[in-house]
Amino acid sequence: MSDEKAVAVDNSAIIFRGLEKDEISKWAQFCVSCFSNKANPPDAAYFERHYFNDPRRDSNLIRVAIDTKTDEIAASTRIFQRTVSIGTCQSGESQTAEAGGIGEVCTAVSYRRRGLANVLLKDAIKIMQDDLSVSLSLLHADSSFFPVYEKQGYSCTLSRWSTVNLNVRSLFQSATLSSKFCIRDAQFPNDTEQLQALHKAYSEDQFVGCIVRSKEYWNSYLSKELDGTFFVLVDSASNDRVLAWISLRFKNGKYIVRDFGADFNGEEVTSVSSFVWLLKYALSKFFTGNESVIPDDDTATLQLPTVLCDALNINCECGIDWSDSAPADDSGWMWRKIANGEEPGYIDMNELAKQMPHLIWPADSF
């Protein structure tokens, strides 16, 4: 890894280095203080969970700026090690690449506008180039920060999302689950192997930029991140064979499909039926004991990937007006090529996105 280095910043002696394992709690509290102005600020447990549940965690990849006069953290940037889909080769086999994600970028209020985050970003890029076997780097940013990241070689790749109007009452009255199937909470690790295979076929083989999910990632990370919101459709006979799944979140007045997948090659159930059954079930869990999210006039807004919206865009009596969909595209994902050793270094996500849809499920965000 890059050596520890000291820089004088506005009469403060700042050291840039990796975090020690015994500093995780201190770092989590620092992140909380930086994001305290958000509408729903995360607590320290959120950052600690993100770290400890990550099967590829490395405390040294949490890069920090330390004020040596106070021994306090002044700024932080974390590198997430991920594998991503990059399309298919001539034989039709899906291809993947190693990537370094940039996240949890924050600076203490009293140290802002001194360029600390920029130094840490450059440090992270150098680590990815010199020490990690990655071909790409990715991050998600608000449009106001695009110029900052563009200066470091990142560029936006559009993810197409749509919103549709949903009549909750109509959905609940019409989406009657067939007795052949049942819906339950996902069970880890019992369901992991099926979920991994279905996710590969449904997402990793069909989209570029998609996070490739190992068994460890499913069991250690997603099972905790989606706990209580991850529901699977299974056949009633065995209560074991997974046919589809969904996870929702409620944010900014919209119900967002955080994760979805299905065995659409199977003949047991149609894509529309599996989606609306799971949607109804997930919404019912949201409403139970949470009256604040129940719409007063029975109408709600659902946000989902456009490719999924298009696949489900048929006339069906389920309370969803597919014909009145509106674009809600996400331009915040940014990618950068990382040349490293024998890695080809020519992977261009924008070019790949011209051939296949670009999609990173919100469940995989960092």
N, C-alpha and C positions, 0 to 999 in steps of 0.2 A: 504494500500500500504506500501511498504518498507519505513522505516523512513529515513529522510535525514541523510547522514553520510559524515563526512569529512575525507580525507586521504591526507597525505603529499606525494607529488610526485615531486621528484627532486627540493626540496626547495620551491615548490608551494603548497599552501593549496587548495586542490580540494574538492569541495562538489558535491556529486551525489544526484540528486533529480528529481522530475517530473517538467515539464514545467508549468508555469502559463499561463492562457488564454491570458493575455495581452502581452505575450512574443512571440506569434506566428510569428509576422512579423520579430522580431529580429532573431528568430530561422531560418526562411526561408532564410534570408540574409546570415546567417552562413552556411547553406547547400549549397547555391550558391557558396560561397567562397571555399568550400571544393571540389566541383565538377567542378571547373572552368577549369581544365586541360582536360576535356573530349572534344571529337571532336565536339559535339553539346551540350554544357552545358545547363542544364535547368535554367530558370530564377526563381526569387522569387515567381512569380505568380503560377508556376508549383507546388511548395511545399505547398503554401497556399491553392491552389485548391484541392490538394490531401487530405488536412486536413479538410477543411470546407465542402467539398462535401461528406465526409464519414459519413453515418448515425450513425455509431457506434464510432465516434471520442471521444477521451478523452485526453485532454491536458496532464493529469498526466501520460499517457502512452507514452509520448515523454520523454524519460529519458536523462538527460543531465549531463555533468560534467562541473562545473563552477569553474573558477579560482577566488578565493575570493580576490586576490590582485587587479585584474583588473575588476572583475564582468563580464568577458567575457565567452562565451560558448567555451569550449575546445573540447568537443566531444558530440556526440548525437546518440541515437538509439531509434527507434519507434516500439511500439507493435501495430499491426493491429488486431482487433478482427474480425474473420471470421468463417463461418460455411463451412465445407467441406464434400464431399461425401466419403463414406468408403465402398461402395459395397452394396450388397443386403443380406437380411436375408433368412432363409429357405422358408419363405412364398413368397419370390420374391419381397418384398417391399424394396425400397432403404433405406439405413441407412445414417445418418449424424453424425458428431462430431464437437464439438466446438474446434477452433484452434486459436493459437496466432501467427501471422506472424511477422517476424523480418525484418525491412527494414529501409531505409534512415540512414544507419550506416555510420558515417563520423567523422573524427577527423581533427582539424585544423593542418596545416603543422607544426607549431612550437611546437605542443604537441604530435606528432607521436612518435611511438616506446617507449612509456611509459606505455603501458598496459591499457590505459583508455577505449578503445573499449571493451577489454576483461572484465573489471570490470562492464561496462554497460550491457554487454551480460549476465553475471552471475546475475546481478540485475534483468534483464528482465525475466530470467528463474525463479528466486525466486518469482517474482510477479505473473507469470503464475501459479506457483505451489500453492502459498498461497492465492491469492486474486481473481483469475479469474477461472471460471468454464470451463477450457479447458483440452482436452485430448492429444492434439498434438501441436507442434510448427513447423513452416515451414519458410524457407527463400530461396532466390536465390542468389548464389554466383559464382564468377569467380573461376576457378579451382585453381588459386594460393592461394585462401583463404580457400580451403577445409580443410587443416590441422588445421587451427584455430578453425573452427566450429566442426570438428570431435572430438577435445579435450573436447568440451562441450556436446558431446553425439549426434550430428547431423550426419546423413548419407545420401548419395545421392540416389535418386530414379530417374531412367531414364525416360524421356519423349521422345517417338519416333516421329521424324519429318522427312520429306522428301522434296527434291527439285525436281522440274520438269522443263523442258524447255518449254517455251511458245513463240509461234509465234503470236505477237500482231496483225499483219495485217490479218492473217488467222482467228484469233478469232473474230475480228471486222467484217469480211466479212461473217462469217458463223453462228455466234450466234445471229440469228434473233429472237427477242422476239415475242412470240405468242400474238395475239390481245386479247386473253382471260385474259392476265395478264398485270400488269404494275409494275414499280419499282419507289419508292419514298423514301424520307428521313423518318426515323422512327419518329413517333410522340408520345411524352411523355406528359401526362400519358395515352393517348388514347390507345396506343399499348401495354402498360405494362403487362396487365393481360395475353394476348396471348403470348407475348415473354417469360414471366416467366414460363408458362405451357410448351411451346415448348422446352425451354432450359432445363427444368427438364427432359423431356422425351428423348431429344437428347443427353444431356451431363451428367447431374447429375446422371441419372439412368444407364449410360453406362460406365462412367469413374470413377476412384478413384482419390482423391485429388482435384477434380473439385470444384471450389468455388460455393457454393449454393447462389443463387441470390434472395433476398427478393424484394418485390415491392419497398421498400424504397431505396434499393441498385440500382435498375434499374433507378428510378426516380431522385435520388439525385446525384448518383455517375456516373454510366455508361452513362447516357444521356449527362452529361457534358464532360466526358473523350473522348467519341466517337463522339461528336457533329461535324456534317459535313462530317463524314466518315462512318456513320451507315445507311445502305440501306436495305429496306424490299421489298420482292416480295409479291404482293397482287393480288387478283382477280379483274379484271377490272370492273366487275359489281357493286361491292360495294366500291372498293378502301379501304376496311377496313379489310378483312380477311387476316391475315399474314400467308404466306406459307413457307417462308424462309427468311434469312437475311445474310448479310456479312459486315465485316469491314476489310479494308486493311491498312497496313502501309508500307512505303518504308524505308528500313534500310540496310546499308552495301551492296547496290547494288542489293537488292532482294525485291520483293513484298511479304510481309508476311501476311498470313491470321490471322488477329488479333482476329477475332471472326466469328463464323459461326453456323448456326443451321437451321433445316428444319423439316417440318412435313412429314417425309418420309413414314408415314403410310397412308397418303392421296393418292387418286388416280388422283388428278388433274394434277400433274406434276411430271416428273421423277427427280431423284436426280441429274443426269448429267445436265439436262436442267436448273434446278433452279440454280445450281452452276455456270455454264458458263454464263448464262444471268446476274447474279449478278456480276460475275467477270468482264465481259465486261463493265457493267455500272460503277462499282467502279473504274476501270482503266481509263475510259473516264473522270471521275471527277478528277483523279490525273493529267491527261495530260492537262486539260483545264487551260490555263494560267500558266502552269508549265513545260515549254519545257525542263528543265534540267533533267527530269526523263523519257523523251521519248527516247526509245532505237534507236540508229542510224540505226541498221541493222534489225529492227523489231523483234529481239529476246530478251527475258527477262527470268529471273529466278523467279519461284514461289515457296514459301516455305509454307508447310501446314502439319498438323498432319498426320502421316503415316496411321492411321486408316481411315482418310478421303480419302487419296490418294488411298488406297487399295479399298475402296468402290466405287470410281469413275474410277478405272483403267479398262476402257473398250475402245474399238476402237470407236472413234467418231470424226467427222469432225469439230473440234473446235479449232485447233491450239495448243493443249496441248499434248505433247508426254508422255503419262502416262507410257509407257513401258520403258522409259529411266530415271526412278526416281532414285535418289541417297540419301543415308542416310544423315540426318542433325540433329542427335539426340541432345537433350538438357539434359546434366547431371548435370545442375546447381541447380536443386531443391533439397533441403535437408530437412529432417524431423527428429524430435526428439519426443519421447514419454514423456508426462508430467503426472506424477501421482498426483492426486488431490482428496482429500476427498473420496467420494464414486465412483468416476470415475474408471472404470476397469483398466486403465493404461497399457493395453496390446496391444493396437492398433499399428501394425507394418506396415507402408506404403509399405515397400519393399515386405512383404508377400502378402499384398492386391494386389500389382501390378502384381503378378504372376497369379492372377485370372481375373483381368480386366485391360484394358489399363490405364496408369497414364497420366493425362492431365490437365494442368492448362492453360486456354486460355490467351494469352498475354494481352487481355483486362482487365484481373483481376490481373495482376502483380502489385506489390507494391515495 
